[in-house]
Amino acid sequence: MSILHALILALVEGLTEFLPVSSTAHLLFTEELLGIQQSEYVKMFTVSIQFGAILAVVVAYWKRFFINIQWTFYRVLAIAVIPALVLGKLFDDTIESVFEKPLIIAVVLILGGVVLLFIDRIFSNQAEIKDQEVSLRKGLFIGLWQCLAMMPGVSRSAASIIGGMQQGLNRKSAAEFSFFLAVPTMAAVTLYSVFLKDWCVDGYEVKGFEMILSSTENTLVFLIGNVASFIVAFIAIKSFISFLQKYGFKVWGIYRIVVGVILFALFINQAPNESDQQKKPSCETQRSAKR
């Protein structure tokens, strides 16, 4: 993966991570258009550049995190992130296998778009609360909603925003709470991918940080990717709230359906190359040999 490819992927990640459009689907689409060959480093990179997006949230709302400190706010986030951490660990391999089935992601993207067409109407007449009033119970339920995004194509942002609205938050407060919840959720995923997860490279298990530090190019790609992701995510966060308040979710629903149809058409005739997969060294084989 070249530095230019890394920069483009980081721009896509930063732009789509906090929008209800599925960053996973957009990264998949971008990799296909650029002809980027799938590898463990590419997979790890697309997860690790979320770190830049996390920093964008913290900087954009730095007063909320560091000045106007309310410990209830941190307790609610801690409770809300637990479902994603538990289920993410349990189903990590299953989730990763779905990334090899882009048609499924395309279908999920389309179905999610259909749902967004009706969200404003569904939650139009409810009593509204602010994110400062989110209780531990409401935070837990929003965290459970967020778990729907473990299916690639759903969108973590869409799931948590809808969950927030279902729990009584208005669109602005639900979107902001989704941003806040992204910090511990994405931080955990990023740290796990870089420092804890075993990636299979040429039949051997390596950590993410070992891949990053394995060459000057990999290190540079990682740094550039996170800087670019931070800048674009910061702009997206600032713009999304006002856009959402003005236009609602319908426009995002239409957008998801269009992109989903394009993705479906793009991948409909593609099938995994089984012979290539059989040639890949197995990390399971290496583990058995070590025993």
VOTIDO-762489 format. One record per residue (C-alpha): residue number from 1; x, y, z. Coordinates in steps of 0.02 Angstrom, whole numbers. Example, Ala and Ser with C-alpha at 12.3 -4.5 7.8 and 13.67 -1.06 7.14 Angstrom:
BEGIN
{seq: 1&X: 615&Y: -225&Z: 390}
{seq: 2&X: 684&Y: -53&Z: 357}
//
This chain:
BEGIN
{seq: 1&X: 0&Y: 0&Z: 0}
{seq: 2&X: 74&Y: 165&Z: -54}
{seq: 3&X: 73&Y: 326&Z: 46}
{seq: 4&X: -53&Y: 399&Z: -78}
{seq: 5&X: -168&Y: 251&Z: -52}
{seq: 6&X: -151&Y: 269&Z: 136}
{seq: 7&X: -192&Y: 454&Z: 126}
{seq: 8&X: -349&Y: 422&Z: 23}
{seq: 9&X: -409&Y: 285&Z: 140}
{seq: 10&X: -380&Y: 400&Z: 289}
{seq: 11&X: -481&Y: 539&Z: 208}
{seq: 12&X: -624&Y: 417&Z: 177}
{seq: 13&X: -615&Y: 354&Z: 356}
{seq: 14&X: -613&Y: 528&Z: 431}
{seq: 15&X: -758&Y: 585&Z: 323}
{seq: 16&X: -872&Y: 435&Z: 348}
{seq: 17&X: -836&Y: 372&Z: 525}
{seq: 18&X: -958&Y: 490&Z: 611}
{seq: 19&X: -1087&Y: 496&Z: 472}
{seq: 20&X: -1227&Y: 365&Z: 467}
{seq: 21&X: -1161&Y: 291&Z: 304}
{seq: 22&X: -1042&Y: 151&Z: 359}
{seq: 23&X: -857&Y: 189&Z: 348}
{seq: 24&X: -826&Y: 2&Z: 321}
{seq: 25&X: -924&Y: -1&Z: 159}
{seq: 26&X: -840&Y: 156&Z: 97}
{seq: 27&X: -666&Y: 92&Z: 136}
{seq: 28&X: -707&Y: -71&Z: 47}
{seq: 29&X: -770&Y: 26&Z: -103}
{seq: 30&X: -615&Y: 136&Z: -104}
{seq: 31&X: -495&Y: -11&Z: -91}
{seq: 32&X: -581&Y: -91&Z: -240}
{seq: 33&X: -573&Y: 67&Z: -345}
{seq: 34&X: -389&Y: 94&Z: -304}
{seq: 35&X: -345&Y: -87&Z: -333}
{seq: 36&X: -271&Y: -105&Z: -159}
{seq: 37&X: -228&Y: -286&Z: -125}
{seq: 38&X: -299&Y: -352&Z: 37}
{seq: 39&X: -169&Y: -395&Z: 168}
{seq: 40&X: -159&Y: -404&Z: 356}
{seq: 41&X: -73&Y: -235&Z: 361}
{seq: 42&X: -210&Y: -154&Z: 258}
{seq: 43&X: -342&Y: -228&Z: 374}
{seq: 44&X: -248&Y: -168&Z: 527}
{seq: 45&X: -219&Y: 3&Z: 450}
{seq: 46&X: -403&Y: 34&Z: 413}
{seq: 47&X: -440&Y: 0&Z: 596}
{seq: 48&X: -292&Y: 94&Z: 671}
{seq: 49&X: -329&Y: 257&Z: 579}
{seq: 50&X: -482&Y: 270&Z: 689}
{seq: 51&X: -361&Y: 338&Z: 819}
{seq: 52&X: -352&Y: 502&Z: 723}
{seq: 53&X: -542&Y: 509&Z: 718}
{seq: 54&X: -549&Y: 480&Z: 906}
{seq: 55&X: -432&Y: 627&Z: 937}
{seq: 56&X: -544&Y: 734&Z: 826}
{seq: 57&X: -691&Y: 705&Z: 944}
{seq: 58&X: -587&Y: 742&Z: 1098}
{seq: 59&X: -520&Y: 903&Z: 1023}
{seq: 60&X: -689&Y: 959&Z: 955}
{seq: 61&X: -770&Y: 933&Z: 1126}
{seq: 62&X: -619&Y: 962&Z: 1236}
{seq: 63&X: -717&Y: 1068&Z: 1360}
{seq: 64&X: -840&Y: 927&Z: 1386}
{seq: 65&X: -700&Y: 802&Z: 1416}
{seq: 66&X: -578&Y: 908&Z: 1518}
{seq: 67&X: -658&Y: 1070&Z: 1579}
{seq: 68&X: -843&Y: 1046&Z: 1616}
{seq: 69&X: -810&Y: 878&Z: 1694}
{seq: 70&X: -961&Y: 778&Z: 1753}
{seq: 71&X: -916&Y: 608&Z: 1822}
{seq: 72&X: -1090&Y: 543&Z: 1780}
{seq: 73&X: -1047&Y: 575&Z: 1598}
{seq: 74&X: -894&Y: 462&Z: 1610}
{seq: 75&X: -990&Y: 328&Z: 1705}
{seq: 76&X: -1125&Y: 325&Z: 1572}
{seq: 77&X: -995&Y: 306&Z: 1434}
{seq: 78&X: -909&Y: 167&Z: 1532}
{seq: 79&X: -1073&Y: 71&Z: 1548}
{seq: 80&X: -1124&Y: 105&Z: 1368}
{seq: 81&X: -963&Y: 35&Z: 1294}
{seq: 82&X: -969&Y: -131&Z: 1388}
{seq: 83&X: -1086&Y: -224&Z: 1267}
{seq: 84&X: -976&Y: -182&Z: 1117}
{seq: 85&X: -818&Y: -236&Z: 1208}
{seq: 86&X: -891&Y: -402&Z: 1262}
{seq: 87&X: -977&Y: -448&Z: 1099}
{seq: 88&X: -833&Y: -381&Z: 995}
{seq: 89&X: -711&Y: -497&Z: 1083}
{seq: 90&X: -827&Y: -647&Z: 1069}
{seq: 91&X: -865&Y: -625&Z: 885}
{seq: 92&X: -704&Y: -547&Z: 820}
{seq: 93&X: -665&Y: -688&Z: 698}
{seq: 94&X: -845&Y: -699&Z: 637}
{seq: 95&X: -852&Y: -512&Z: 606}
{seq: 96&X: -687&Y: -515&Z: 512}
{seq: 97&X: -749&Y: -655&Z: 400}
{seq: 98&X: -893&Y: -545&Z: 341}
{seq: 99&X: -767&Y: -422&Z: 269}
{seq: 100&X: -729&Y: -557&Z: 140}
{seq: 101&X: -912&Y: -552&Z: 85}
{seq: 102&X: -937&Y: -378&Z: 10}
{seq: 103&X: -1108&Y: -424&Z: -62}
{seq: 104&X: -1174&Y: -446&Z: 115}
{seq: 105&X: -1104&Y: -275&Z: 163}
{seq: 106&X: -1187&Y: -197&Z: 10}
{seq: 107&X: -1356&Y: -273&Z: 56}
{seq: 108&X: -1341&Y: -214&Z: 236}
{seq: 109&X: -1296&Y: -40&Z: 173}
{seq: 110&X: -1455&Y: -35&Z: 67}
{seq: 111&X: -1567&Y: -101&Z: 207}
{seq: 112&X: -1494&Y: 26&Z: 328}
{seq: 113&X: -1532&Y: 162&Z: 201}
{seq: 114&X: -1714&Y: 108&Z: 194}
{seq: 115&X: -1723&Y: 119&Z: 384}
{seq: 116&X: -1652&Y: 296&Z: 383}
{seq: 117&X: -1788&Y: 352&Z: 263}
{seq: 118&X: -1915&Y: 332&Z: 402}
{seq: 119&X: -1817&Y: 375&Z: 561}
{seq: 120&X: -1869&Y: 559&Z: 567}
{seq: 121&X: -2052&Y: 510&Z: 554}
{seq: 122&X: -2038&Y: 372&Z: 685}
{seq: 123&X: -1962&Y: 485&Z: 817}
{seq: 124&X: -2051&Y: 648&Z: 772}
{seq: 125&X: -2171&Y: 658&Z: 919}
{seq: 126&X: -2069&Y: 600&Z: 1067}
{seq: 127&X: -2021&Y: 699&Z: 1222}
{seq: 128&X: -1841&Y: 755&Z: 1202}
{seq: 129&X: -1700&Y: 750&Z: 1328}
{seq: 130&X: -1521&Y: 812&Z: 1318}
{seq: 131&X: -1366&Y: 702&Z: 1324}
{seq: 132&X: -1323&Y: 774&Z: 1495}
{seq: 133&X: -1480&Y: 689&Z: 1560}
{seq: 134&X: -1435&Y: 515&Z: 1496}
{seq: 135&X: -1449&Y: 391&Z: 1639}
{seq: 136&X: -1345&Y: 235&Z: 1661}
{seq: 137&X: -1493&Y: 132&Z: 1600}
{seq: 138&X: -1517&Y: 237&Z: 1444}
{seq: 139&X: -1330&Y: 233&Z: 1411}
{seq: 140&X: -1330&Y: 43&Z: 1422}
{seq: 141&X: -1473&Y: 31&Z: 1297}
{seq: 142&X: -1385&Y: 148&Z: 1177}
{seq: 143&X: -1230&Y: 39&Z: 1195}
{seq: 144&X: -1334&Y: -113&Z: 1149}
{seq: 145&X: -1398&Y: -22&Z: 995}
{seq: 146&X: -1218&Y: 17&Z: 948}
{seq: 147&X: -1182&Y: -171&Z: 943}
{seq: 148&X: -1287&Y: -183&Z: 784}
{seq: 149&X: -1140&Y: -99&Z: 697}
{seq: 150&X: -1035&Y: -253&Z: 725}
{seq: 151&X: -1115&Y: -310&Z: 563}
{seq: 152&X: -1008&Y: -220&Z: 432}
{seq: 153&X: -1115&Y: -100&Z: 332}
{seq: 154&X: -1233&Y: -52&Z: 474}
{seq: 155&X: -1134&Y: 102&Z: 531}
{seq: 156&X: -1087&Y: 128&Z: 712}
{seq: 157&X: -1142&Y: 309&Z: 701}
{seq: 158&X: -1314&Y: 265&Z: 631}
{seq: 159&X: -1345&Y: 128&Z: 759}
{seq: 160&X: -1296&Y: 233&Z: 910}
{seq: 161&X: -1388&Y: 389&Z: 849}
{seq: 162&X: -1547&Y: 289&Z: 820}
{seq: 163&X: -1522&Y: 209&Z: 990}
{seq: 164&X: -1505&Y: 381&Z: 1068}
{seq: 165&X: -1665&Y: 442&Z: 985}
{seq: 166&X: -1755&Y: 284&Z: 1039}
{seq: 167&X: -1704&Y: 328&Z: 1217}
{seq: 168&X: -1776&Y: 503&Z: 1200}
{seq: 169&X: -1630&Y: 611&Z: 1142}
{seq: 170&X: -1659&Y: 739&Z: 1005}
{seq: 171&X: -1560&Y: 726&Z: 844}
{seq: 172&X: -1422&Y: 844&Z: 899}
{seq: 173&X: -1399&Y: 765&Z: 1071}
{seq: 174&X: -1407&Y: 588&Z: 999}
{seq: 175&X: -1273&Y: 631&Z: 870}
{seq: 176&X: -1160&Y: 710&Z: 1001}
{seq: 177&X: -1181&Y: 563&Z: 1119}
{seq: 178&X: -1136&Y: 450&Z: 973}
{seq: 179&X: -975&Y: 550&Z: 953}
{seq: 180&X: -936&Y: 535&Z: 1138}
{seq: 181&X: -972&Y: 348&Z: 1140}
{seq: 182&X: -856&Y: 326&Z: 991}
{seq: 183&X: -706&Y: 377&Z: 1097}
{seq: 184&X: -699&Y: 228&Z: 1216}
{seq: 185&X: -771&Y: 109&Z: 1085}
{seq: 186&X: -648&Y: 151&Z: 946}
{seq: 187&X: -504&Y: 173&Z: 1067}
{seq: 188&X: -530&Y: -5&Z: 1129}
{seq: 189&X: -542&Y: -74&Z: 951}
{seq: 190&X: -387&Y: 21&Z: 896}
{seq: 191&X: -283&Y: -30&Z: 1047}
{seq: 192&X: -337&Y: -211&Z: 1027}
{seq: 193&X: -293&Y: -212&Z: 841}
{seq: 194&X: -123&Y: -131&Z: 866}
{seq: 195&X: -62&Y: -211&Z: 1028}
{seq: 196&X: -163&Y: -369&Z: 1068}
{seq: 197&X: -233&Y: -448&Z: 910}
{seq: 198&X: -130&Y: -581&Z: 821}
{seq: 199&X: -121&Y: -547&Z: 634}
{seq: 200&X: -72&Y: -687&Z: 516}
{seq: 201&X: 73&Y: -632&Z: 403}
{seq: 202&X: 156&Y: -764&Z: 294}
{seq: 203&X: 95&Y: -899&Z: 410}
{seq: 204&X: 160&Y: -817&Z: 569}
{seq: 205&X: 66&Y: -721&Z: 702}
{seq: 206&X: 123&Y: -541&Z: 729}
{seq: 207&X: 54&Y: -393&Z: 824}
{seq: 208&X: -7&Y: -236&Z: 738}
{seq: 209&X: 131&Y: -127&Z: 808}
{seq: 210&X: 260&Y: -250&Z: 743}
{seq: 211&X: 191&Y: -227&Z: 568}
{seq: 212&X: 192&Y: -38&Z: 590}
{seq: 213&X: 372&Y: -37&Z: 648}
{seq: 214&X: 431&Y: -168&Z: 524}
{seq: 215&X: 481&Y: -36&Z: 396}
{seq: 216&X: 500&Y: 152&Z: 381}
{seq: 217&X: 364&Y: 153&Z: 248}
{seq: 218&X: 239&Y: 64&Z: 360}
{seq: 219&X: 275&Y: 184&Z: 503}
{seq: 220&X: 257&Y: 335&Z: 389}
{seq: 221&X: 96&Y: 267&Z: 316}
{seq: 222&X: 25&Y: 243&Z: 491}
{seq: 223&X: 70&Y: 420&Z: 547}
{seq: 224&X: 8&Y: 506&Z: 389}
{seq: 225&X: -152&Y: 405&Z: 394}
{seq: 226&X: -195&Y: 457&Z: 572}
{seq: 227&X: -153&Y: 641&Z: 542}
{seq: 228&X: -263&Y: 645&Z: 387}
{seq: 229&X: -403&Y: 552&Z: 476}
{seq: 230&X: -396&Y: 676&Z: 620}
{seq: 231&X: -410&Y: 831&Z: 508}
{seq: 232&X: -553&Y: 765&Z: 401}
{seq: 233&X: -648&Y: 691&Z: 549}
{seq: 234&X: -637&Y: 857&Z: 642}
{seq: 235&X: -716&Y: 947&Z: 493}
{seq: 236&X: -848&Y: 811&Z: 472}
{seq: 237&X: -898&Y: 820&Z: 656}
{seq: 238&X: -921&Y: 1008&Z: 651}
{seq: 239&X: -1023&Y: 1000&Z: 490}
{seq: 240&X: -1131&Y: 848&Z: 525}
{seq: 241&X: -1230&Y: 919&Z: 671}
{seq: 242&X: -1294&Y: 1071&Z: 576}
{seq: 243&X: -1329&Y: 967&Z: 421}
{seq: 244&X: -1424&Y: 838&Z: 522}
{seq: 245&X: -1530&Y: 969&Z: 609}
{seq: 246&X: -1574&Y: 1050&Z: 443}
{seq: 247&X: -1604&Y: 899&Z: 331}
{seq: 248&X: -1630&Y: 751&Z: 448}
{seq: 249&X: -1589&Y: 571&Z: 402}
{seq: 250&X: -1683&Y: 549&Z: 237}
{seq: 251&X: -1541&Y: 615&Z: 130}
{seq: 252&X: -1420&Y: 493&Z: 213}
{seq: 253&X: -1543&Y: 352&Z: 181}
{seq: 254&X: -1550&Y: 393&Z: -4}
{seq: 255&X: -1360&Y: 406&Z: -10}
{seq: 256&X: -1337&Y: 236&Z: 73}
{seq: 257&X: -1457&Y: 152&Z: -48}
{seq: 258&X: -1367&Y: 226&Z: -200}
{seq: 259&X: -1195&Y: 176&Z: -136}
{seq: 260&X: -1258&Y: 5&Z: -85}
{seq: 261&X: -1328&Y: -28&Z: -259}
{seq: 262&X: -1163&Y: 26&Z: -337}
{seq: 263&X: -1066&Y: -88&Z: -220}
{seq: 264&X: -1183&Y: -233&Z: -257}
{seq: 265&X: -1162&Y: -209&Z: -444}
{seq: 266&X: -974&Y: -196&Z: -422}
{seq: 267&X: -955&Y: -359&Z: -324}
{seq: 268&X: -1097&Y: -465&Z: -394}
{seq: 269&X: -985&Y: -557&Z: -518}
{seq: 270&X: -836&Y: -573&Z: -403}
{seq: 271&X: -799&Y: -733&Z: -310}
{seq: 272&X: -657&Y: -773&Z: -191}
{seq: 273&X: -508&Y: -858&Z: -269}
{seq: 274&X: -506&Y: -1022&Z: -174}
{seq: 275&X: -343&Y: -1080&Z: -251}
{seq: 276&X: -255&Y: -924&Z: -188}
{seq: 277&X: -327&Y: -947&Z: -16}
{seq: 278&X: -265&Y: -1126&Z: -11}
{seq: 279&X: -89&Y: -1067&Z: -49}
{seq: 280&X: -85&Y: -950&Z: 100}
{seq: 281&X: 12&Y: -1018&Z: 248}
{seq: 282&X: -99&Y: -1056&Z: 395}
{seq: 283&X: -64&Y: -976&Z: 563}
{seq: 284&X: -162&Y: -1118&Z: 641}
{seq: 285&X: -36&Y: -1237&Z: 564}
{seq: 286&X: 107&Y: -1135&Z: 637}
{seq: 287&X: 25&Y: -1138&Z: 809}
{seq: 288&X: 7&Y: -1327&Z: 799}
{seq: 289&X: 189&Y: -1345&Z: 747}
{seq: 290&X: 247&Y: -1243&Z: 897}
{seq: 291&X: 156&Y: -1359&Z: 1014}
//
